[in-house]
Amino acid sequence: MPIYMDRHELPDGVTSEHVAQIHAEDMRIQHNFNCKGLTYWCD
């Protein structure tokens, strides 16, 4: 399985808590897209 990095520029006001919530949602639906999120990065 290929490994990809999903990187985004975050707008002002987006917190690490927001990113964690979005990642949790991605994990919940990832099987619909035949992919698996290993981790995420928020800088």
PyMOL Python script that loads the backbone (N, CA, C, O; Angstrom):
from pymol import cmd

cmd.read_pdbstr("""\
ATOM      1  N   MET A   1       0.850  -1.173   0.000  1.00  0.00           N
ATOM      2  CA  MET A   1       0.000   0.000   0.000  1.00  0.00           C
ATOM      3  C   MET A   1       0.897   1.240   0.000  1.00  0.00           C
ATOM      4  O   MET A   1       1.793   1.354   0.837  1.00  0.00           O
ATOM      5  N   PRO A   2       0.666   2.162  -0.927  1.00  0.00           N
ATOM      6  CA  PRO A   2       1.435   3.405  -0.942  1.00  0.00           C
ATOM      7  C   PRO A   2       1.170   4.219   0.330  1.00  0.00           C
ATOM      8  O   PRO A   2       0.115   4.111   0.953  1.00  0.00           O
ATOM      9  N   ILE A   3       2.141   5.018   0.684  1.00  0.00           N
ATOM     10  CA  ILE A   3       2.008   5.917   1.839  1.00  0.00           C
ATOM     11  C   ILE A   3       2.077   7.345   1.311  1.00  0.00           C
ATOM     12  O   ILE A   3       2.988   7.702   0.564  1.00  0.00           O
ATOM     13  N   TYR A   4       1.104   8.152   1.709  1.00  0.00           N
ATOM     14  CA  TYR A   4       1.031   9.540   1.290  1.00  0.00           C
ATOM     15  C   TYR A   4       1.050  10.445   2.507  1.00  0.00           C
ATOM     16  O   TYR A   4       0.669  10.038   3.605  1.00  0.00           O
ATOM     17  N   MET A   5       1.496  11.677   2.304  1.00  0.00           N
ATOM     18  CA  MET A   5       1.442  12.676   3.364  1.00  0.00           C
ATOM     19  C   MET A   5       0.375  13.691   2.997  1.00  0.00           C
ATOM     20  O   MET A   5       0.377  14.239   1.895  1.00  0.00           O
ATOM     21  N   ASP A   6      -0.526  13.934   3.917  1.00  0.00           N
ATOM     22  CA  ASP A   6      -1.588  14.918   3.721  1.00  0.00           C
ATOM     23  C   ASP A   6      -1.188  16.160   4.503  1.00  0.00           C
ATOM     24  O   ASP A   6      -1.211  16.152   5.734  1.00  0.00           O
ATOM     25  N   ARG A   7      -0.825  17.214   3.807  1.00  0.00           N
ATOM     26  CA  ARG A   7      -0.333  18.428   4.461  1.00  0.00           C
ATOM     27  C   ARG A   7      -1.208  19.603   4.064  1.00  0.00           C
ATOM     28  O   ARG A   7      -1.569  19.755   2.897  1.00  0.00           O
ATOM     29  N   HIS A   8      -1.545  20.434   5.040  1.00  0.00           N
ATOM     30  CA  HIS A   8      -2.406  21.591   4.792  1.00  0.00           C
ATOM     31  C   HIS A   8      -1.855  22.806   5.521  1.00  0.00           C
ATOM     32  O   HIS A   8      -1.268  22.684   6.596  1.00  0.00           O
ATOM     33  N   GLU A   9      -2.047  23.961   4.938  1.00  0.00           N
ATOM     34  CA  GLU A   9      -1.794  25.234   5.615  1.00  0.00           C
ATOM     35  C   GLU A   9      -3.033  25.537   6.445  1.00  0.00           C
ATOM     36  O   GLU A   9      -4.139  25.585   5.906  1.00  0.00           O
ATOM     37  N   LEU A  10      -2.868  25.739   7.728  1.00  0.00           N
ATOM     38  CA  LEU A  10      -4.015  25.981   8.606  1.00  0.00           C
ATOM     39  C   LEU A  10      -4.286  27.473   8.742  1.00  0.00           C
ATOM     40  O   LEU A  10      -3.370  28.256   8.994  1.00  0.00           O
ATOM     41  N   PRO A  11      -5.534  27.861   8.575  1.00  0.00           N
ATOM     42  CA  PRO A  11      -5.882  29.275   8.736  1.00  0.00           C
ATOM     43  C   PRO A  11      -5.840  29.675  10.210  1.00  0.00           C
ATOM     44  O   PRO A  11      -5.896  28.826  11.100  1.00  0.00           O
ATOM     45  N   ASP A  12      -5.742  30.964  10.445  1.00  0.00           N
ATOM     46  CA  ASP A  12      -5.788  31.475  11.815  1.00  0.00           C
ATOM     47  C   ASP A  12      -7.056  31.002  12.505  1.00  0.00           C
ATOM     48  O   ASP A  12      -8.124  30.961  11.895  1.00  0.00           O
ATOM     49  N   GLY A  13      -6.938  30.650  13.763  1.00  0.00           N
ATOM     50  CA  GLY A  13      -8.084  30.224  14.540  1.00  0.00           C
ATOM     51  C   GLY A  13      -8.252  28.720  14.606  1.00  0.00           C
ATOM     52  O   GLY A  13      -9.014  28.223  15.435  1.00  0.00           O
ATOM     53  N   VAL A  14      -7.555  27.979  13.745  1.00  0.00           N
ATOM     54  CA  VAL A  14      -7.638  26.520  13.788  1.00  0.00           C
ATOM     55  C   VAL A  14      -6.629  26.030  14.821  1.00  0.00           C
ATOM     56  O   VAL A  14      -5.439  26.334  14.743  1.00  0.00           O
ATOM     57  N   THR A  15      -7.124  25.271  15.783  1.00  0.00           N
ATOM     58  CA  THR A  15      -6.263  24.799  16.874  1.00  0.00           C
ATOM     59  C   THR A  15      -5.896  23.333  16.670  1.00  0.00           C
ATOM     60  O   THR A  15      -6.459  22.651  15.814  1.00  0.00           O
ATOM     61  N   SER A  16      -4.943  22.861  17.469  1.00  0.00           N
ATOM     62  CA  SER A  16      -4.566  21.451  17.401  1.00  0.00           C
ATOM     63  C   SER A  16      -5.743  20.563  17.793  1.00  0.00           C
ATOM     64  O   SER A  16      -5.837  19.426  17.331  1.00  0.00           O
ATOM     65  N   GLU A  17      -6.638  21.065  18.638  1.00  0.00           N
ATOM     66  CA  GLU A  17      -7.841  20.303  18.995  1.00  0.00           C
ATOM     67  C   GLU A  17      -8.756  20.120  17.779  1.00  0.00           C
ATOM     68  O   GLU A  17      -9.328  19.047  17.582  1.00  0.00           O
ATOM     69  N   HIS A  18      -8.890  21.173  16.966  1.00  0.00           N
ATOM     70  CA  HIS A  18      -9.674  21.064  15.731  1.00  0.00           C
ATOM     71  C   HIS A  18      -9.077  19.987  14.823  1.00  0.00           C
ATOM     72  O   HIS A  18      -9.797  19.149  14.279  1.00  0.00           O
ATOM     73  N   VAL A  19      -7.770  20.023  14.672  1.00  0.00           N
ATOM     74  CA  VAL A  19      -7.100  19.062  13.798  1.00  0.00           C
ATOM     75  C   VAL A  19      -7.296  17.643  14.320  1.00  0.00           C
ATOM     76  O   VAL A  19      -7.518  16.725  13.532  1.00  0.00           O
ATOM     77  N   ALA A  20      -7.217  17.451  15.619  1.00  0.00           N
ATOM     78  CA  ALA A  20      -7.433  16.126  16.210  1.00  0.00           C
ATOM     79  C   ALA A  20      -8.856  15.642  15.946  1.00  0.00           C
ATOM     80  O   ALA A  20      -9.059  14.463  15.656  1.00  0.00           O
ATOM     81  N   GLN A  21      -9.829  16.520  16.041  1.00  0.00           N
ATOM     82  CA  GLN A  21     -11.222  16.144  15.757  1.00  0.00           C
ATOM     83  C   GLN A  21     -11.402  15.751  14.293  1.00  0.00           C
ATOM     84  O   GLN A  21     -12.090  14.778  13.983  1.00  0.00           O
ATOM     85  N   ILE A  22     -10.783  16.511  13.402  1.00  0.00           N
ATOM     86  CA  ILE A  22     -10.872  16.205  11.974  1.00  0.00           C
ATOM     87  C   ILE A  22     -10.200  14.872  11.675  1.00  0.00           C
ATOM     88  O   ILE A  22     -10.716  14.080  10.886  1.00  0.00           O
ATOM     89  N   HIS A  23      -9.054  14.621  12.298  1.00  0.00           N
ATOM     90  CA  HIS A  23      -8.357  13.345  12.103  1.00  0.00           C
ATOM     91  C   HIS A  23      -9.232  12.186  12.586  1.00  0.00           C
ATOM     92  O   HIS A  23      -9.308  11.152  11.922  1.00  0.00           O
ATOM     93  N   ALA A  24      -9.880  12.345  13.712  1.00  0.00           N
ATOM     94  CA  ALA A  24     -10.765  11.290  14.233  1.00  0.00           C
ATOM     95  C   ALA A  24     -11.886  11.004  13.243  1.00  0.00           C
ATOM     96  O   ALA A  24     -12.262   9.848  13.050  1.00  0.00           O
ATOM     97  N   GLU A  25     -12.421  12.039  12.619  1.00  0.00           N
ATOM     98  CA  GLU A  25     -13.461  11.841  11.603  1.00  0.00           C
ATOM     99  C   GLU A  25     -12.891  11.124  10.383  1.00  0.00           C
ATOM    100  O   GLU A  25     -13.539  10.238   9.826  1.00  0.00           O
ATOM    101  N   ASP A  26     -11.695  11.499   9.970  1.00  0.00           N
ATOM    102  CA  ASP A  26     -11.041  10.798   8.859  1.00  0.00           C
ATOM    103  C   ASP A  26     -10.884   9.310   9.177  1.00  0.00           C
ATOM    104  O   ASP A  26     -11.130   8.463   8.318  1.00  0.00           O
ATOM    105  N   MET A  27     -10.478   8.994  10.398  1.00  0.00           N
ATOM    106  CA  MET A  27     -10.293   7.598  10.797  1.00  0.00           C
ATOM    107  C   MET A  27     -11.627   6.844  10.754  1.00  0.00           C
ATOM    108  O   MET A  27     -11.665   5.661  10.416  1.00  0.00           O
ATOM    109  N   ARG A  28     -12.704   7.526  11.092  1.00  0.00           N
ATOM    110  CA  ARG A  28     -14.022   6.894  11.120  1.00  0.00           C
ATOM    111  C   ARG A  28     -14.500   6.490   9.726  1.00  0.00           C
ATOM    112  O   ARG A  28     -15.194   5.483   9.584  1.00  0.00           O
ATOM    113  N   ILE A  29     -14.138   7.259   8.694  1.00  0.00           N
ATOM    114  CA  ILE A  29     -14.647   7.002   7.343  1.00  0.00           C
ATOM    115  C   ILE A  29     -13.586   6.500   6.368  1.00  0.00           C
ATOM    116  O   ILE A  29     -13.892   6.285   5.196  1.00  0.00           O
ATOM    117  N   GLN A  30     -12.366   6.310   6.813  1.00  0.00           N
ATOM    118  CA  GLN A  30     -11.285   5.977   5.887  1.00  0.00           C
ATOM    119  C   GLN A  30     -11.547   4.705   5.078  1.00  0.00           C
ATOM    120  O   GLN A  30     -11.128   4.616   3.924  1.00  0.00           O
ATOM    121  N   HIS A  31     -12.221   3.736   5.658  1.00  0.00           N
ATOM    122  CA  HIS A  31     -12.497   2.492   4.937  1.00  0.00           C
ATOM    123  C   HIS A  31     -13.333   2.730   3.678  1.00  0.00           C
ATOM    124  O   HIS A  31     -13.275   1.940   2.735  1.00  0.00           O
ATOM    125  N   ASN A  32     -14.108   3.817   3.662  1.00  0.00           N
ATOM    126  CA  ASN A  32     -14.909   4.141   2.468  1.00  0.00           C
ATOM    127  C   ASN A  32     -14.039   4.496   1.268  1.00  0.00           C
ATOM    128  O   ASN A  32     -14.498   4.447   0.127  1.00  0.00           O
ATOM    129  N   PHE A  33     -12.790   4.851   1.525  1.00  0.00           N
ATOM    130  CA  PHE A  33     -11.879   5.309   0.473  1.00  0.00           C
ATOM    131  C   PHE A  33     -10.682   4.373   0.309  1.00  0.00           C
ATOM    132  O   PHE A  33      -9.707   4.708  -0.364  1.00  0.00           O
ATOM    133  N   ASN A  34     -10.766   3.187   0.937  1.00  0.00           N
ATOM    134  CA  ASN A  34      -9.717   2.186   0.837  1.00  0.00           C
ATOM    135  C   ASN A  34      -8.349   2.762   1.207  1.00  0.00           C
ATOM    136  O   ASN A  34      -7.364   2.569   0.495  1.00  0.00           O
ATOM    137  N   CYS A  35      -8.311   3.468   2.328  1.00  0.00           N
ATOM    138  CA  CYS A  35      -7.051   4.019   2.800  1.00  0.00           C
ATOM    139  C   CYS A  35      -6.974   3.863   4.314  1.00  0.00           C
ATOM    140  O   CYS A  35      -7.955   3.515   4.971  1.00  0.00           O
ATOM    141  N   LYS A  36      -5.787   4.127   4.850  1.00  0.00           N
ATOM    142  CA  LYS A  36      -5.586   4.024   6.287  1.00  0.00           C
ATOM    143  C   LYS A  36      -4.689   5.152   6.751  1.00  0.00           C
ATOM    144  O   LYS A  36      -3.536   5.249   6.332  1.00  0.00           O
ATOM    145  N   GLY A  37      -5.213   6.002   7.613  1.00  0.00           N
ATOM    146  CA  GLY A  37      -4.424   7.090   8.167  1.00  0.00           C
ATOM    147  C   GLY A  37      -3.536   6.582   9.285  1.00  0.00           C
ATOM    148  O   GLY A  37      -4.032   6.044  10.275  1.00  0.00           O
ATOM    149  N   LEU A  38      -2.237   6.745   9.141  1.00  0.00           N
ATOM    150  CA  LEU A  38      -1.311   6.264  10.153  1.00  0.00           C
ATOM    151  C   LEU A  38      -1.110   7.282  11.268  1.00  0.00           C
ATOM    152  O   LEU A  38      -1.034   6.929  12.445  1.00  0.00           O
ATOM    153  N   THR A  39      -1.028   8.522  10.885  1.00  0.00           N
ATOM    154  CA  THR A  39      -0.821   9.604  11.853  1.00  0.00           C
ATOM    155  C   THR A  39      -1.170  10.918  11.157  1.00  0.00           C
ATOM    156  O   THR A  39      -1.575  10.923   9.995  1.00  0.00           O
ATOM    157  N   TYR A  40      -1.012  12.018  11.866  1.00  0.00           N
ATOM    158  CA  TYR A  40      -1.210  13.326  11.252  1.00  0.00           C
ATOM    159  C   TYR A  40      -0.209  14.294  11.824  1.00  0.00           C
ATOM    160  O   TYR A  40       0.381  14.036  12.873  1.00  0.00           O
ATOM    161  N   TRP A  41      -0.008  15.406  11.146  1.00  0.00           N
ATOM    162  CA  TRP A  41       0.966  16.393  11.569  1.00  0.00           C
ATOM    163  C   TRP A  41       0.281  17.745  11.616  1.00  0.00           C
ATOM    164  O   TRP A  41      -0.424  18.134  10.685  1.00  0.00           O
ATOM    165  N   CYS A  42       0.494  18.442  12.695  1.00  0.00           N
ATOM    166  CA  CYS A  42      -0.041  19.798  12.856  1.00  0.00           C
ATOM    167  C   CYS A  42       1.096  20.665  13.355  1.00  0.00           C
ATOM    168  O   CYS A  42       1.625  20.430  14.442  1.00  0.00           O
ATOM    169  N   ASP A  43       1.475  21.657  12.581  1.00  0.00           N
ATOM    170  CA  ASP A  43       2.609  22.522  12.925  1.00  0.00           C
ATOM    171  C   ASP A  43       2.115  23.917  13.238  1.00  0.00           C
ATOM    172  O   ASP A  43       2.914  24.799  13.552  1.00  0.00           O
TER     173      ASP A  43
END
""", "prot")
cmd.dss("prot")
cmd.show_as("cartoon", "prot")
cmd.util.cbc("prot")
cmd.orient("prot")
